[in-house]
Amino acid sequence: MELKAFIQLLENEFQVEDEHCTLQEDTQYRSLGVWSSMLALIVIVQITDTYDVVLDEEDIKRTTTVRDLYELVKQKQQA
């Protein structure tokens, strides 16, 4: 799993379409205006489908940045 591909997956779910407005590893994704409980569920499902990792609400709450979320998924993949 590569960070760049993970960010692309999130950008697709966040519907980031402007090439000048992209997610970065230090982006605090839950602070973005598009963040909602529905988007959280969509991200959880997409991560499960793509990386075979199950996250829950508490996992999401424990992460702040895109990198935090990436590292958590990576850690759960290796468990």
mmCIF file of the N, C-alpha and C atoms, coordinates in Angstrom:
data_MODEL
# 
_entry.id   MODEL 
# 
loop_
_atom_site.group_PDB 
_atom_site.id 
_atom_site.type_symbol 
_atom_site.label_atom_id 
_atom_site.label_alt_id 
_atom_site.label_comp_id 
_atom_site.label_asym_id 
_atom_site.label_entity_id 
_atom_site.label_seq_id 
_atom_site.pdbx_PDB_ins_code 
_atom_site.Cartn_x 
_atom_site.Cartn_y 
_atom_site.Cartn_z 
_atom_site.occupancy 
_atom_site.B_iso_or_equiv 
_atom_site.pdbx_formal_charge 
_atom_site.auth_seq_id 
_atom_site.auth_comp_id 
_atom_site.auth_asym_id 
_atom_site.auth_atom_id 
_atom_site.pdbx_PDB_model_num 
ATOM 1   N N  . MET A 1 1  ? 0.850   -1.175 0.000  1.00 0.00 ? 1  MET A N  1 
ATOM 2   C CA . MET A 1 1  ? 0.000   0.000  0.000  1.00 0.00 ? 1  MET A CA 1 
ATOM 3   C C  . MET A 1 1  ? 0.895   1.237  0.000  1.00 0.00 ? 1  MET A C  1 
ATOM 4   N N  . GLU A 1 2  ? 0.622   2.116  -0.945 1.00 0.00 ? 2  GLU A N  1 
ATOM 5   C CA . GLU A 1 2  ? 1.395   3.349  -1.059 1.00 0.00 ? 2  GLU A CA 1 
ATOM 6   C C  . GLU A 1 2  ? 0.562   4.534  -0.618 1.00 0.00 ? 2  GLU A C  1 
ATOM 7   N N  . LEU A 1 3  ? 1.221   5.501  0.011  1.00 0.00 ? 3  LEU A N  1 
ATOM 8   C CA . LEU A 1 3  ? 0.537   6.694  0.497  1.00 0.00 ? 3  LEU A CA 1 
ATOM 9   C C  . LEU A 1 3  ? -0.133  7.450  -0.641 1.00 0.00 ? 3  LEU A C  1 
ATOM 10  N N  . LYS A 1 4  ? 0.546   7.553  -1.772 1.00 0.00 ? 4  LYS A N  1 
ATOM 11  C CA . LYS A 1 4  ? -0.001  8.291  -2.913 1.00 0.00 ? 4  LYS A CA 1 
ATOM 12  C C  . LYS A 1 4  ? -1.326  7.677  -3.388 1.00 0.00 ? 4  LYS A C  1 
ATOM 13  N N  . ALA A 1 5  ? -1.377  6.355  -3.485 1.00 0.00 ? 5  ALA A N  1 
ATOM 14  C CA . ALA A 1 5  ? -2.603  5.672  -3.904 1.00 0.00 ? 5  ALA A CA 1 
ATOM 15  C C  . ALA A 1 5  ? -3.695  5.840  -2.852 1.00 0.00 ? 5  ALA A C  1 
ATOM 16  N N  . PHE A 1 6  ? -3.318  5.821  -1.586 1.00 0.00 ? 6  PHE A N  1 
ATOM 17  C CA . PHE A 1 6  ? -4.280  6.012  -0.505 1.00 0.00 ? 6  PHE A CA 1 
ATOM 18  C C  . PHE A 1 6  ? -4.894  7.405  -0.579 1.00 0.00 ? 6  PHE A C  1 
ATOM 19  N N  . ILE A 1 7  ? -4.053  8.401  -0.806 1.00 0.00 ? 7  ILE A N  1 
ATOM 20  C CA . ILE A 1 7  ? -4.544  9.780  -0.933 1.00 0.00 ? 7  ILE A CA 1 
ATOM 21  C C  . ILE A 1 7  ? -5.484  9.892  -2.131 1.00 0.00 ? 7  ILE A C  1 
ATOM 22  N N  . GLN A 1 8  ? -5.143  9.252  -3.232 1.00 0.00 ? 8  GLN A N  1 
ATOM 23  C CA . GLN A 1 8  ? -6.003  9.276  -4.421 1.00 0.00 ? 8  GLN A CA 1 
ATOM 24  C C  . GLN A 1 8  ? -7.364  8.664  -4.118 1.00 0.00 ? 8  GLN A C  1 
ATOM 25  N N  . LEU A 1 9  ? -7.379  7.581  -3.378 1.00 0.00 ? 9  LEU A N  1 
ATOM 26  C CA . LEU A 1 9  ? -8.632  6.951  -2.978 1.00 0.00 ? 9  LEU A CA 1 
ATOM 27  C C  . LEU A 1 9  ? -9.488  7.931  -2.179 1.00 0.00 ? 9  LEU A C  1 
ATOM 28  N N  . LEU A 1 10 ? -8.868  8.608  -1.216 1.00 0.00 ? 10 LEU A N  1 
ATOM 29  C CA . LEU A 1 10 ? -9.607  9.587  -0.420 1.00 0.00 ? 10 LEU A CA 1 
ATOM 30  C C  . LEU A 1 10 ? -10.078 10.765 -1.267 1.00 0.00 ? 10 LEU A C  1 
ATOM 31  N N  . GLU A 1 11 ? -9.235  11.228 -2.165 1.00 0.00 ? 11 GLU A N  1 
ATOM 32  C CA . GLU A 1 11 ? -9.638  12.335 -3.038 1.00 0.00 ? 11 GLU A CA 1 
ATOM 33  C C  . GLU A 1 11 ? -10.865 11.957 -3.855 1.00 0.00 ? 11 GLU A C  1 
ATOM 34  N N  . ASN A 1 12 ? -10.912 10.736 -4.320 1.00 0.00 ? 12 ASN A N  1 
ATOM 35  C CA . ASN A 1 12 ? -12.080 10.277 -5.072 1.00 0.00 ? 12 ASN A CA 1 
ATOM 36  C C  . ASN A 1 12 ? -13.329 10.312 -4.200 1.00 0.00 ? 12 ASN A C  1 
ATOM 37  N N  . GLU A 1 13 ? -13.215 9.860  -2.963 1.00 0.00 ? 13 GLU A N  1 
ATOM 38  C CA . GLU A 1 13 ? -14.362 9.845  -2.060 1.00 0.00 ? 13 GLU A CA 1 
ATOM 39  C C  . GLU A 1 13 ? -14.750 11.254 -1.619 1.00 0.00 ? 13 GLU A C  1 
ATOM 40  N N  . PHE A 1 14 ? -13.765 12.118 -1.447 1.00 0.00 ? 14 PHE A N  1 
ATOM 41  C CA . PHE A 1 14 ? -14.035 13.500 -1.055 1.00 0.00 ? 14 PHE A CA 1 
ATOM 42  C C  . PHE A 1 14 ? -14.440 14.339 -2.257 1.00 0.00 ? 14 PHE A C  1 
ATOM 43  N N  . GLN A 1 15 ? -14.392 13.725 -3.430 1.00 0.00 ? 15 GLN A N  1 
ATOM 44  C CA . GLN A 1 15 ? -14.723 14.373 -4.698 1.00 0.00 ? 15 GLN A CA 1 
ATOM 45  C C  . GLN A 1 15 ? -13.891 15.630 -4.930 1.00 0.00 ? 15 GLN A C  1 
ATOM 46  N N  . VAL A 1 16 ? -12.582 15.490 -4.694 1.00 0.00 ? 16 VAL A N  1 
ATOM 47  C CA . VAL A 1 16 ? -11.639 16.567 -4.970 1.00 0.00 ? 16 VAL A CA 1 
ATOM 48  C C  . VAL A 1 16 ? -11.358 16.536 -6.456 1.00 0.00 ? 16 VAL A C  1 
ATOM 49  N N  . GLU A 1 17 ? -11.802 17.565 -7.150 1.00 0.00 ? 17 GLU A N  1 
ATOM 50  C CA . GLU A 1 17 ? -11.668 17.585 -8.607 1.00 0.00 ? 17 GLU A CA 1 
ATOM 51  C C  . GLU A 1 17 ? -10.734 18.682 -9.107 1.00 0.00 ? 17 GLU A C  1 
ATOM 52  N N  . ASP A 1 18 ? -10.453 19.651 -8.276 1.00 0.00 ? 18 ASP A N  1 
ATOM 53  C CA . ASP A 1 18 ? -9.590  20.757 -8.658 1.00 0.00 ? 18 ASP A CA 1 
ATOM 54  C C  . ASP A 1 18 ? -8.136  20.332 -8.472 1.00 0.00 ? 18 ASP A C  1 
ATOM 55  N N  . GLU A 1 19 ? -7.356  20.376 -9.535 1.00 0.00 ? 19 GLU A N  1 
ATOM 56  C CA . GLU A 1 19 ? -5.964  19.927 -9.442 1.00 0.00 ? 19 GLU A CA 1 
ATOM 57  C C  . GLU A 1 19 ? -5.142  20.787 -8.495 1.00 0.00 ? 19 GLU A C  1 
ATOM 58  N N  . HIS A 1 20 ? -5.625  21.995 -8.173 1.00 0.00 ? 20 HIS A N  1 
ATOM 59  C CA . HIS A 1 20 ? -4.912  22.876 -7.261 1.00 0.00 ? 20 HIS A CA 1 
ATOM 60  C C  . HIS A 1 20 ? -5.379  22.680 -5.816 1.00 0.00 ? 20 HIS A C  1 
ATOM 61  N N  . CYS A 1 21 ? -6.383  21.884 -5.624 1.00 0.00 ? 21 CYS A N  1 
ATOM 62  C CA . CYS A 1 21 ? -6.934  21.612 -4.298 1.00 0.00 ? 21 CYS A CA 1 
ATOM 63  C C  . CYS A 1 21 ? -6.903  20.106 -4.082 1.00 0.00 ? 21 CYS A C  1 
ATOM 64  N N  . THR A 1 22 ? -5.780  19.622 -3.592 1.00 0.00 ? 22 THR A N  1 
ATOM 65  C CA . THR A 1 22 ? -5.632  18.185 -3.393 1.00 0.00 ? 22 THR A CA 1 
ATOM 66  C C  . THR A 1 22 ? -5.384  17.908 -1.918 1.00 0.00 ? 22 THR A C  1 
ATOM 67  N N  . LEU A 1 23 ? -5.632  16.677 -1.532 1.00 0.00 ? 23 LEU A N  1 
ATOM 68  C CA . LEU A 1 23 ? -5.316  16.267 -0.174 1.00 0.00 ? 23 LEU A CA 1 
ATOM 69  C C  . LEU A 1 23 ? -3.819  16.022 -0.081 1.00 0.00 ? 23 LEU A C  1 
ATOM 70  N N  . GLN A 1 24 ? -3.269  16.359 1.055  1.00 0.00 ? 24 GLN A N  1 
ATOM 71  C CA . GLN A 1 24 ? -1.862  16.099 1.337  1.00 0.00 ? 24 GLN A CA 1 
ATOM 72  C C  . GLN A 1 24 ? -1.799  15.201 2.564  1.00 0.00 ? 24 GLN A C  1 
ATOM 73  N N  . GLU A 1 25 ? -0.650  14.643 2.830  1.00 0.00 ? 25 GLU A N  1 
ATOM 74  C CA . GLU A 1 25 ? -0.544  13.743 3.970  1.00 0.00 ? 25 GLU A CA 1 
ATOM 75  C C  . GLU A 1 25 ? -0.813  14.441 5.299  1.00 0.00 ? 25 GLU A C  1 
ATOM 76  N N  . ASP A 1 26 ? -0.592  15.755 5.369  1.00 0.00 ? 26 ASP A N  1 
ATOM 77  C CA . ASP A 1 26 ? -0.838  16.481 6.611  1.00 0.00 ? 26 ASP A CA 1 
ATOM 78  C C  . ASP A 1 26 ? -2.205  17.167 6.642  1.00 0.00 ? 26 ASP A C  1 
ATOM 79  N N  . THR A 1 27 ? -3.050  16.915 5.642  1.00 0.00 ? 27 THR A N  1 
ATOM 80  C CA . THR A 1 27 ? -4.395  17.482 5.620  1.00 0.00 ? 27 THR A CA 1 
ATOM 81  C C  . THR A 1 27 ? -5.208  16.915 6.774  1.00 0.00 ? 27 THR A C  1 
ATOM 82  N N  . GLN A 1 28 ? -5.827  17.787 7.535  1.00 0.00 ? 28 GLN A N  1 
ATOM 83  C CA . GLN A 1 28 ? -6.723  17.359 8.613  1.00 0.00 ? 28 GLN A CA 1 
ATOM 84  C C  . GLN A 1 28 ? -8.091  17.117 7.982  1.00 0.00 ? 28 GLN A C  1 
ATOM 85  N N  . TYR A 1 29 ? -8.276  15.903 7.525  1.00 0.00 ? 29 TYR A N  1 
ATOM 86  C CA . TYR A 1 29 ? -9.404  15.573 6.667  1.00 0.00 ? 29 TYR A CA 1 
ATOM 87  C C  . TYR A 1 29 ? -10.763 15.773 7.336  1.00 0.00 ? 29 TYR A C  1 
ATOM 88  N N  . ARG A 1 30 ? -10.861 15.584 8.644  1.00 0.00 ? 30 ARG A N  1 
ATOM 89  C CA . ARG A 1 30 ? -12.157 15.762 9.306  1.00 0.00 ? 30 ARG A CA 1 
ATOM 90  C C  . ARG A 1 30 ? -12.525 17.232 9.470  1.00 0.00 ? 30 ARG A C  1 
ATOM 91  N N  . SER A 1 31 ? -11.576 18.124 9.203  1.00 0.00 ? 31 SER A N  1 
ATOM 92  C CA . SER A 1 31 ? -11.843 19.562 9.278  1.00 0.00 ? 31 SER A CA 1 
ATOM 93  C C  . SER A 1 31 ? -12.331 20.143 7.955  1.00 0.00 ? 31 SER A C  1 
ATOM 94  N N  . LEU A 1 32 ? -12.298 19.327 6.907  1.00 0.00 ? 32 LEU A N  1 
ATOM 95  C CA . LEU A 1 32 ? -12.734 19.799 5.596  1.00 0.00 ? 32 LEU A CA 1 
ATOM 96  C C  . LEU A 1 32 ? -14.248 19.993 5.587  1.00 0.00 ? 32 LEU A C  1 
ATOM 97  N N  . GLY A 1 33 ? -14.702 20.967 4.838  1.00 0.00 ? 33 GLY A N  1 
ATOM 98  C CA . GLY A 1 33 ? -16.124 21.284 4.767  1.00 0.00 ? 33 GLY A CA 1 
ATOM 99  C C  . GLY A 1 33 ? -16.996 20.150 4.264  1.00 0.00 ? 33 GLY A C  1 
ATOM 100 N N  . VAL A 1 34 ? -16.433 19.240 3.494  1.00 0.00 ? 34 VAL A N  1 
ATOM 101 C CA . VAL A 1 34 ? -17.217 18.132 2.949  1.00 0.00 ? 34 VAL A CA 1 
ATOM 102 C C  . VAL A 1 34 ? -17.370 16.973 3.934  1.00 0.00 ? 34 VAL A C  1 
ATOM 103 N N  . TRP A 1 35 ? -16.626 17.010 5.048  1.00 0.00 ? 35 TRP A N  1 
ATOM 104 C CA . TRP A 1 35 ? -16.664 15.896 5.991  1.00 0.00 ? 35 TRP A CA 1 
ATOM 105 C C  . TRP A 1 35 ? -18.032 15.810 6.656  1.00 0.00 ? 35 TRP A C  1 
ATOM 106 N N  . SER A 1 36 ? -18.559 14.602 6.739  1.00 0.00 ? 36 SER A N  1 
ATOM 107 C CA . SER A 1 36 ? -19.843 14.355 7.390  1.00 0.00 ? 36 SER A CA 1 
ATOM 108 C C  . SER A 1 36 ? -19.859 12.912 7.877  1.00 0.00 ? 36 SER A C  1 
ATOM 109 N N  . SER A 1 37 ? -20.861 12.569 8.646  1.00 0.00 ? 37 SER A N  1 
ATOM 110 C CA . SER A 1 37 ? -20.967 11.186 9.108  1.00 0.00 ? 37 SER A CA 1 
ATOM 111 C C  . SER A 1 37 ? -21.186 10.241 7.931  1.00 0.00 ? 37 SER A C  1 
ATOM 112 N N  . MET A 1 38 ? -21.895 10.701 6.914  1.00 0.00 ? 38 MET A N  1 
ATOM 113 C CA . MET A 1 38 ? -22.113 9.875  5.724  1.00 0.00 ? 38 MET A CA 1 
ATOM 114 C C  . MET A 1 38 ? -20.790 9.634  4.988  1.00 0.00 ? 38 MET A C  1 
ATOM 115 N N  . LEU A 1 39 ? -19.984 10.671 4.853  1.00 0.00 ? 39 LEU A N  1 
ATOM 116 C CA . LEU A 1 39 ? -18.687 10.510 4.196  1.00 0.00 ? 39 LEU A CA 1 
ATOM 117 C C  . LEU A 1 39 ? -17.790 9.586  5.024  1.00 0.00 ? 39 LEU A C  1 
ATOM 118 N N  . ALA A 1 40 ? -17.875 9.667  6.332  1.00 0.00 ? 40 ALA A N  1 
ATOM 119 C CA . ALA A 1 40 ? -17.097 8.766  7.189  1.00 0.00 ? 40 ALA A CA 1 
ATOM 120 C C  . ALA A 1 40 ? -17.447 7.314  6.889  1.00 0.00 ? 40 ALA A C  1 
ATOM 121 N N  . LEU A 1 41 ? -18.729 7.029  6.772  1.00 0.00 ? 41 LEU A N  1 
ATOM 122 C CA . LEU A 1 41 ? -19.153 5.661  6.449  1.00 0.00 ? 41 LEU A CA 1 
ATOM 123 C C  . LEU A 1 41 ? -18.668 5.237  5.071  1.00 0.00 ? 41 LEU A C  1 
ATOM 124 N N  . ILE A 1 42 ? -18.740 6.138  4.124  1.00 0.00 ? 42 ILE A N  1 
ATOM 125 C CA . ILE A 1 42 ? -18.274 5.836  2.762  1.00 0.00 ? 42 ILE A CA 1 
ATOM 126 C C  . ILE A 1 42 ? -16.779 5.536  2.771  1.00 0.00 ? 42 ILE A C  1 
ATOM 127 N N  . VAL A 1 43 ? -16.005 6.326  3.491  1.00 0.00 ? 43 VAL A N  1 
ATOM 128 C CA . VAL A 1 43 ? -14.559 6.116  3.578  1.00 0.00 ? 43 VAL A CA 1 
ATOM 129 C C  . VAL A 1 43 ? -14.266 4.772  4.245  1.00 0.00 ? 43 VAL A C  1 
ATOM 130 N N  . ILE A 1 44 ? -14.984 4.454  5.312  1.00 0.00 ? 44 ILE A N  1 
ATOM 131 C CA . ILE A 1 44 ? -14.790 3.179  6.002  1.00 0.00 ? 44 ILE A CA 1 
ATOM 132 C C  . ILE A 1 44 ? -15.058 2.014  5.050  1.00 0.00 ? 44 ILE A C  1 
ATOM 133 N N  . VAL A 1 45 ? -16.146 2.081  4.306  1.00 0.00 ? 45 VAL A N  1 
ATOM 134 C CA . VAL A 1 45 ? -16.496 1.009  3.366  1.00 0.00 ? 45 VAL A CA 1 
ATOM 135 C C  . VAL A 1 45 ? -15.454 0.912  2.255  1.00 0.00 ? 45 VAL A C  1 
ATOM 136 N N  . GLN A 1 46 ? -15.026 2.051  1.726  1.00 0.00 ? 46 GLN A N  1 
ATOM 137 C CA . GLN A 1 46 ? -14.043 2.038  0.640  1.00 0.00 ? 46 GLN A CA 1 
ATOM 138 C C  . GLN A 1 46 ? -12.717 1.445  1.113  1.00 0.00 ? 46 GLN A C  1 
ATOM 139 N N  . ILE A 1 47 ? -12.301 1.783  2.329  1.00 0.00 ? 47 ILE A N  1 
ATOM 140 C CA . ILE A 1 47 ? -11.061 1.234  2.874  1.00 0.00 ? 47 ILE A CA 1 
ATOM 141 C C  . ILE A 1 47 ? -11.207 -0.275 3.065  1.00 0.00 ? 47 ILE A C  1 
ATOM 142 N N  . THR A 1 48 ? -12.360 -0.713 3.545  1.00 0.00 ? 48 THR A N  1 
ATOM 143 C CA . THR A 1 48 ? -12.605 -2.145 3.716  1.00 0.00 ? 48 THR A CA 1 
ATOM 144 C C  . THR A 1 48 ? -12.541 -2.861 2.382  1.00 0.00 ? 48 THR A C  1 
ATOM 145 N N  . ASP A 1 49 ? -13.200 -2.304 1.376  1.00 0.00 ? 49 ASP A N  1 
ATOM 146 C CA . ASP A 1 49 ? -13.227 -2.934 0.053  1.00 0.00 ? 49 ASP A CA 1 
ATOM 147 C C  . ASP A 1 49 ? -11.853 -2.940 -0.614 1.00 0.00 ? 49 ASP A C  1 
ATOM 148 N N  . THR A 1 50 ? -11.123 -1.873 -0.469 1.00 0.00 ? 50 THR A N  1 
ATOM 149 C CA . THR A 1 50 ? -9.844  -1.731 -1.168 1.00 0.00 ? 50 THR A CA 1 
ATOM 150 C C  . THR A 1 50 ? -8.693  -2.416 -0.446 1.00 0.00 ? 50 THR A C  1 
ATOM 151 N N  . TYR A 1 51 ? -8.655  -2.267 0.884  1.00 0.00 ? 51 TYR A N  1 
ATOM 152 C CA . TYR A 1 51 ? -7.499  -2.742 1.637  1.00 0.00 ? 51 TYR A CA 1 
ATOM 153 C C  . TYR A 1 51 ? -7.808  -3.923 2.564  1.00 0.00 ? 51 TYR A C  1 
ATOM 154 N N  . ASP A 1 52 ? -9.054  -4.373 2.571  1.00 0.00 ? 52 ASP A N  1 
ATOM 155 C CA . ASP A 1 52 ? -9.468  -5.491 3.418  1.00 0.00 ? 52 ASP A CA 1 
ATOM 156 C C  . ASP A 1 52 ? -9.158  -5.215 4.887  1.00 0.00 ? 52 ASP A C  1 
ATOM 157 N N  . VAL A 1 53 ? -9.430  -3.985 5.298  1.00 0.00 ? 53 VAL A N  1 
ATOM 158 C CA . VAL A 1 53 ? -9.219  -3.537 6.675  1.00 0.00 ? 53 VAL A CA 1 
ATOM 159 C C  . VAL A 1 53 ? -10.531 -2.958 7.177  1.00 0.00 ? 53 VAL A C  1 
ATOM 160 N N  . VAL A 1 54 ? -10.941 -3.403 8.361  1.00 0.00 ? 54 VAL A N  1 
ATOM 161 C CA . VAL A 1 54 ? -12.190 -2.907 8.927  1.00 0.00 ? 54 VAL A CA 1 
ATOM 162 C C  . VAL A 1 54 ? -11.881 -1.830 9.952  1.00 0.00 ? 54 VAL A C  1 
ATOM 163 N N  . LEU A 1 55 ? -12.417 -0.645 9.713  1.00 0.00 ? 55 LEU A N  1 
ATOM 164 C CA . LEU A 1 55 ? -12.304 0.472  10.643 1.00 0.00 ? 55 LEU A CA 1 
ATOM 165 C C  . LEU A 1 55 ? -13.659 0.705  11.286 1.00 0.00 ? 55 LEU A C  1 
ATOM 166 N N  . ASP A 1 56 ? -13.638 1.348  12.447 1.00 0.00 ? 56 ASP A N  1 
ATOM 167 C CA . ASP A 1 56 ? -14.887 1.745  13.066 1.00 0.00 ? 56 ASP A CA 1 
ATOM 168 C C  . ASP A 1 56 ? -14.833 3.233  13.403 1.00 0.00 ? 56 ASP A C  1 
ATOM 169 N N  . GLU A 1 57 ? -15.894 3.716  14.003 1.00 0.00 ? 57 GLU A N  1 
ATOM 170 C CA . GLU A 1 57 ? -16.003 5.139  14.318 1.00 0.00 ? 57 GLU A CA 1 
ATOM 171 C C  . GLU A 1 57 ? -14.858 5.598  15.222 1.00 0.00 ? 57 GLU A C  1 
ATOM 172 N N  . GLU A 1 58 ? -14.490 4.774  16.180 1.00 0.00 ? 58 GLU A N  1 
ATOM 173 C CA . GLU A 1 58 ? -13.405 5.136  17.100 1.00 0.00 ? 58 GLU A CA 1 
ATOM 174 C C  . GLU A 1 58 ? -12.066 5.249  16.374 1.00 0.00 ? 58 GLU A C  1 
ATOM 175 N N  . ASP A 1 59 ? -11.844 4.379  15.398 1.00 0.00 ? 59 ASP A N  1 
ATOM 176 C CA . ASP A 1 59 ? -10.624 4.479  14.598 1.00 0.00 ? 59 ASP A CA 1 
ATOM 177 C C  . ASP A 1 59 ? -10.558 5.826  13.897 1.00 0.00 ? 59 ASP A C  1 
ATOM 178 N N  . ILE A 1 60 ? -11.677 6.228  13.326 1.00 0.00 ? 60 ILE A N  1 
ATOM 179 C CA . ILE A 1 60 ? -11.725 7.517  12.627 1.00 0.00 ? 60 ILE A CA 1 
ATOM 180 C C  . ILE A 1 60 ? -11.480 8.663  13.607 1.00 0.00 ? 60 ILE A C  1 
ATOM 181 N N  . LYS A 1 61 ? -12.078 8.589  14.771 1.00 0.00 ? 61 LYS A N  1 
ATOM 182 C CA . LYS A 1 61 ? -11.920 9.651  15.776 1.00 0.00 ? 61 LYS A CA 1 
ATOM 183 C C  . LYS A 1 61 ? -10.484 9.766  16.271 1.00 0.00 ? 61 LYS A C  1 
ATOM 184 N N  . ARG A 1 62 ? -9.734  8.660  16.256 1.00 0.00 ? 62 ARG A N  1 
ATOM 185 C CA . ARG A 1 62 ? -8.349  8.672  16.736 1.00 0.00 ? 62 ARG A CA 1 
ATOM 186 C C  . ARG A 1 62 ? -7.378  9.255  15.724 1.00 0.00 ? 62 ARG A C  1 
ATOM 187 N N  . THR A 1 63 ? -7.825  9.455  14.504 1.00 0.00 ? 63 THR A N  1 
ATOM 188 C CA . THR A 1 63 ? -6.929  9.999  13.485 1.00 0.00 ? 63 THR A CA 1 
ATOM 189 C C  . THR A 1 63 ? -7.292  11.450 13.196 1.00 0.00 ? 63 THR A C  1 
ATOM 190 N N  . THR A 1 64 ? -6.289  12.206 12.817 1.00 0.00 ? 64 THR A N  1 
ATOM 191 C CA . THR A 1 64 ? -6.500  13.618 12.516 1.00 0.00 ? 64 THR A CA 1 
ATOM 192 C C  . THR A 1 64 ? -6.148  13.923 11.064 1.00 0.00 ? 64 THR A C  1 
ATOM 193 N N  . THR A 1 65 ? -4.988  13.447 10.653 1.00 0.00 ? 65 THR A N  1 
ATOM 194 C CA . THR A 1 65 ? -4.504  13.753 9.310  1.00 0.00 ? 65 THR A CA 1 
ATOM 195 C C  . THR A 1 65 ? -4.665  12.544 8.384  1.00 0.00 ? 65 THR A C  1 
ATOM 196 N N  . VAL A 1 66 ? -4.504  12.813 7.111  1.00 0.00 ? 66 VAL A N  1 
ATOM 197 C CA . VAL A 1 66 ? -4.527  11.736 6.118  1.00 0.00 ? 66 VAL A CA 1 
ATOM 198 C C  . VAL A 1 66 ? -3.447  10.714 6.450  1.00 0.00 ? 66 VAL A C  1 
ATOM 199 N N  . ARG A 1 67 ? -2.273  11.181 6.840  1.00 0.00 ? 67 ARG A N  1 
ATOM 200 C CA . ARG A 1 67 ? -1.184  10.254 7.195  1.00 0.00 ? 67 ARG A CA 1 
ATOM 201 C C  . ARG A 1 67 ? -1.564  9.408  8.396  1.00 0.00 ? 67 ARG A C  1 
ATOM 202 N N  . ASP A 1 68 ? -2.213  9.979  9.405  1.00 0.00 ? 68 ASP A N  1 
ATOM 203 C CA . ASP A 1 68 ? -2.662  9.204  10.567 1.00 0.00 ? 68 ASP A CA 1 
ATOM 204 C C  . ASP A 1 68 ? -3.567  8.057  10.123 1.00 0.00 ? 68 ASP A C  1 
ATOM 205 N N  . LEU A 1 69 ? -4.505  8.375  9.248  1.00 0.00 ? 69 LEU A N  1 
ATOM 206 C CA . LEU A 1 69 ? -5.447  7.367  8.763  1.00 0.00 ? 69 LEU A CA 1 
ATOM 207 C C  . LEU A 1 69 ? -4.709  6.302  7.956  1.00 0.00 ? 69 LEU A C  1 
ATOM 208 N N  . TYR A 1 70 ? -3.807  6.728  7.105  1.00 0.00 ? 70 TYR A N  1 
ATOM 209 C CA . TYR A 1 70 ? -2.994  5.812  6.306  1.00 0.00 ? 70 TYR A CA 1 
ATOM 210 C C  . TYR A 1 70 ? -2.200  4.861  7.209  1.00 0.00 ? 70 TYR A C  1 
ATOM 211 N N  . GLU A 1 71 ? -1.534  5.413  8.220  1.00 0.00 ? 71 GLU A N  1 
ATOM 212 C CA . GLU A 1 71 ? -0.718  4.585  9.130  1.00 0.00 ? 71 GLU A CA 1 
ATOM 213 C C  . GLU A 1 71 ? -1.597  3.598  9.885  1.00 0.00 ? 71 GLU A C  1 
ATOM 214 N N  . LEU A 1 72 ? -2.785  4.006  10.273 1.00 0.00 ? 72 LEU A N  1 
ATOM 215 C CA . LEU A 1 72 ? -3.690  3.093  10.974 1.00 0.00 ? 72 LEU A CA 1 
ATOM 216 C C  . LEU A 1 72 ? -4.100  1.936  10.052 1.00 0.00 ? 72 LEU A C  1 
ATOM 217 N N  . VAL A 1 73 ? -4.457  2.243  8.828  1.00 0.00 ? 73 VAL A N  1 
ATOM 218 C CA . VAL A 1 73 ? -4.832  1.199  7.874  1.00 0.00 ? 73 VAL A CA 1 
ATOM 219 C C  . VAL A 1 73 ? -3.661  0.263  7.625  1.00 0.00 ? 73 VAL A C  1 
ATOM 220 N N  . LYS A 1 74 ? -2.489  0.828  7.452  1.00 0.00 ? 74 LYS A N  1 
ATOM 221 C CA . LYS A 1 74 ? -1.282  0.040  7.221  1.00 0.00 ? 74 LYS A CA 1 
ATOM 222 C C  . LYS A 1 74 ? -1.017  -0.889 8.417  1.00 0.00 ? 74 LYS A C  1 
ATOM 223 N N  . GLN A 1 75 ? -1.162  -0.353 9.619  1.00 0.00 ? 75 GLN A N  1 
ATOM 224 C CA . GLN A 1 75 ? -0.944  -1.139 10.833 1.00 0.00 ? 75 GLN A CA 1 
ATOM 225 C C  . GLN A 1 75 ? -1.944  -2.291 10.918 1.00 0.00 ? 75 GLN A C  1 
ATOM 226 N N  . LYS A 1 76 ? -3.206  -2.021 10.610 1.00 0.00 ? 76 LYS A N  1 
ATOM 227 C CA . LYS A 1 76 ? -4.223  -3.053 10.682 1.00 0.00 ? 76 LYS A CA 1 
ATOM 228 C C  . LYS A 1 76 ? -4.020  -4.109 9.587  1.00 0.00 ? 76 LYS A C  1 
ATOM 229 N N  . GLN A 1 77 ? -3.470  -3.714 8.460  1.00 0.00 ? 77 GLN A N  1 
ATOM 230 C CA . GLN A 1 77 ? -3.175  -4.680 7.393  1.00 0.00 ? 77 GLN A CA 1 
ATOM 231 C C  . GLN A 1 77 ? -2.126  -5.684 7.859  1.00 0.00 ? 77 GLN A C  1 
ATOM 232 N N  . GLN A 1 78 ? -1.174  -5.208 8.617  1.00 0.00 ? 78 GLN A N  1 
ATOM 233 C CA . GLN A 1 78 ? -0.054  -6.044 9.049  1.00 0.00 ? 78 GLN A CA 1 
ATOM 234 C C  . GLN A 1 78 ? -0.397  -6.912 10.252 1.00 0.00 ? 78 GLN A C  1 
ATOM 235 N N  . ALA A 1 79 ? -1.519  -6.613 10.905 1.00 0.00 ? 79 ALA A N  1 
ATOM 236 C CA . ALA A 1 79 ? -1.902  -7.377 12.122 1.00 0.00 ? 79 ALA A CA 1 
ATOM 237 C C  . ALA A 1 79 ? -2.440  -8.746 11.771 1.00 0.00 ? 79 ALA A C  1 
# 
